Amino acid sequence: MPLWISALLQALRDLMQPFLAYMLGKEQLRRKQAEENLELQESYEKLDEQNKSYRDRGKSGLLERLRKRRNAEAK
């Protein structure tokens, strides 16, 4: 193989290595963020399930207060 071809191949390798490292790091970051988002979503769902009874109780209490206020305003 001629010397200029091997030098060209070496130069291409030298240029591609930082790009490939950048792309690999970007992919790893994307995976890490996806995992964190999944964990966050799971914790939100768990908290939502734990607080469901409080939320339901609050809604019925709010409706009852609105009914009482309307009845008081009507009198």
NORURHU-V596045 format. One record per helix or strand of 2 or more residues. SS is the DSSP state (2 for helix, 1 for strand). FROM is the first residue (numbers start at 0). LEN is the number of residues. If there is no record, write none. Layout:
ss=SS from=FROM len=LEN
ss=SS from=FROM len=LEN
This chain:
ss=2 from=2 len=48
ss=2 from=51 len=23
